[in-house]
Amino acid sequence: MKKVFAIIAVALVASTVVSCGPSAEEKAKIEEQAKRTADSITAALNASLESAMTEAAPDSTATPDSAAAAAPAATEAH
């Protein structure tokens, strides 16, 4: 009889542990937090890329002719 009660007790504990999990409300909160985190990472990456692109862009005031003219003048001065 003790074995039967032990088996029933183990089954009850196992079913309790298995049935525990996040509720629909908790799942929604987790998904919302994941979406906010992904959005903030995306925004940070986009901002970083934009700043890198503006830093890497050539100077719009310099023309190819002025750069070519400045190069020989610099070599003649040495």
Distance bins in CASP14 RR format, pairs under 12 A and 6 or more apart:
PFRMAT RR
TARGET T0000
AUTHOR 0000-0000-0000
RMODE 2
METHOD distances of the structure
MODEL  1
1 7 0 0 0 0 0 1 0 0 0 0 0
1 8 0 0 0 0 0 1 0 0 0 0 0
2 8 0 0 0 0 0 1 0 0 0 0 0
2 9 0 0 0 0 0 1 0 0 0 0 0
3 9 0 0 0 0 0 1 0 0 0 0 0
3 10 0 0 0 0 0 1 0 0 0 0 0
4 10 0 0 0 0 0 1 0 0 0 0 0
4 11 0 0 0 0 0 1 0 0 0 0 0
5 11 0 0 0 0 0 1 0 0 0 0 0
5 12 0 0 0 0 0 1 0 0 0 0 0
6 12 0 0 0 0 0 1 0 0 0 0 0
6 13 0 0 0 0 0 1 0 0 0 0 0
7 13 0 0 0 0 0 1 0 0 0 0 0
7 14 0 0 0 0 0 1 0 0 0 0 0
8 14 0 0 0 0 0 1 0 0 0 0 0
8 15 0 0 0 0 0 1 0 0 0 0 0
9 15 0 0 0 0 0 1 0 0 0 0 0
9 16 0 0 0 0 0 1 0 0 0 0 0
10 16 0 0 0 0 0 1 0 0 0 0 0
10 17 0 0 0 0 0 1 0 0 0 0 0
11 17 0 0 0 0 0 1 0 0 0 0 0
11 18 0 0 0 0 0 1 0 0 0 0 0
12 18 0 0 0 0 0 1 0 0 0 0 0
12 19 0 0 0 0 0 1 0 0 0 0 0
13 19 0 0 0 0 0 1 0 0 0 0 0
13 20 0 0 0 0 0 1 0 0 0 0 0
14 20 0 0 0 0 0 1 0 0 0 0 0
20 26 0 0 0 0 0 1 0 0 0 0 0
21 27 0 0 0 0 1 0 0 0 0 0 0
21 30 0 0 0 0 0 1 0 0 0 0 0
22 28 0 0 0 0 1 0 0 0 0 0 0
22 29 0 0 0 0 1 0 0 0 0 0 0
22 30 1 0 0 1 0 0 0 0 0 0 0
22 31 0 0 0 0 0 1 0 0 0 0 0
23 29 0 0 0 0 1 0 0 0 0 0 0
23 30 0 0 0 0 0 1 0 0 0 0 0
24 30 0 0 0 0 0 1 0 0 0 0 0
24 31 0 0 0 0 0 1 0 0 0 0 0
25 31 0 0 0 0 0 1 0 0 0 0 0
25 32 0 0 0 0 0 1 0 0 0 0 0
26 32 0 0 0 0 0 1 0 0 0 0 0
26 33 0 0 0 0 0 1 0 0 0 0 0
27 33 0 0 0 0 0 1 0 0 0 0 0
27 34 0 0 0 0 0 1 0 0 0 0 0
28 34 0 0 0 0 0 1 0 0 0 0 0
28 35 0 0 0 0 0 1 0 0 0 0 0
29 35 0 0 0 0 0 1 0 0 0 0 0
29 36 0 0 0 0 0 1 0 0 0 0 0
30 36 0 0 0 0 0 1 0 0 0 0 0
30 37 0 0 0 0 0 1 0 0 0 0 0
31 37 0 0 0 0 0 1 0 0 0 0 0
31 38 0 0 0 0 0 1 0 0 0 0 0
32 38 0 0 0 0 0 1 0 0 0 0 0
32 39 0 0 0 0 0 1 0 0 0 0 0
33 39 0 0 0 0 0 1 0 0 0 0 0
33 40 0 0 0 0 0 1 0 0 0 0 0
34 40 0 0 0 0 0 1 0 0 0 0 0
34 41 0 0 0 0 0 1 0 0 0 0 0
35 41 0 0 0 0 0 1 0 0 0 0 0
35 42 0 0 0 0 0 1 0 0 0 0 0
36 42 0 0 0 0 0 1 0 0 0 0 0
36 43 0 0 0 0 0 1 0 0 0 0 0
37 43 0 0 0 0 0 1 0 0 0 0 0
37 44 0 0 0 0 0 1 0 0 0 0 0
38 44 0 0 0 0 0 1 0 0 0 0 0
38 45 0 0 0 0 0 1 0 0 0 0 0
39 45 0 0 0 0 0 1 0 0 0 0 0
39 46 0 0 0 0 0 1 0 0 0 0 0
40 46 0 0 0 0 0 1 0 0 0 0 0
40 47 0 0 0 0 0 1 0 0 0 0 0
41 47 0 0 0 0 0 1 0 0 0 0 0
41 48 0 0 0 0 0 1 0 0 0 0 0
42 48 0 0 0 0 0 1 0 0 0 0 0
42 49 0 0 0 0 0 1 0 0 0 0 0
43 49 0 0 0 0 0 1 0 0 0 0 0
43 50 0 0 0 0 0 1 0 0 0 0 0
44 50 0 0 0 0 0 1 0 0 0 0 0
44 51 0 0 0 0 0 1 0 0 0 0 0
45 51 0 0 0 0 0 1 0 0 0 0 0
45 52 0 0 0 0 0 1 0 0 0 0 0
46 52 0 0 0 0 0 1 0 0 0 0 0
46 53 0 0 0 0 0 1 0 0 0 0 0
47 53 0 0 0 0 0 1 0 0 0 0 0
47 54 0 0 0 0 0 1 0 0 0 0 0
48 54 0 0 0 0 0 1 0 0 0 0 0
48 55 0 0 0 0 0 1 0 0 0 0 0
49 55 0 0 0 0 0 1 0 0 0 0 0
49 56 0 0 0 0 0 1 0 0 0 0 0
50 56 0 0 0 0 0 1 0 0 0 0 0
50 57 0 0 0 0 0 1 0 0 0 0 0
51 57 0 0 0 0 0 1 0 0 0 0 0
54 60 0 0 0 0 0 1 0 0 0 0 0
58 64 0 0 0 0 1 0 0 0 0 0 0
58 67 0 0 0 0 1 0 0 0 0 0 0
59 66 0 0 0 0 0 1 0 0 0 0 0
59 67 0 0 0 0 1 0 0 0 0 0 0
61 67 0 0 0 0 0 1 0 0 0 0 0
62 68 0 0 0 0 0 1 0 0 0 0 0
62 69 0 0 0 0 0 1 0 0 0 0 0
62 70 0 0 0 0 1 0 0 0 0 0 0
63 69 0 0 0 0 1 0 0 0 0 0 0
63 70 0 0 0 0 0 1 0 0 0 0 0
64 70 0 0 0 0 0 1 0 0 0 0 0
64 71 0 0 0 0 0 1 0 0 0 0 0
65 71 0 0 0 0 0 1 0 0 0 0 0
66 73 0 0 0 0 0 1 0 0 0 0 0
67 73 0 0 0 0 0 1 0 0 0 0 0
67 74 0 0 0 0 0 1 0 0 0 0 0
68 74 0 0 0 0 0 1 0 0 0 0 0
68 75 0 0 0 0 0 1 0 0 0 0 0
69 75 0 0 0 0 0 1 0 0 0 0 0
69 76 0 0 0 0 0 1 0 0 0 0 0
70 76 0 0 0 0 0 1 0 0 0 0 0
70 77 0 0 0 0 0 1 0 0 0 0 0
71 77 0 0 0 0 0 1 0 0 0 0 0
72 78 0 0 0 0 0 1 0 0 0 0 0
END
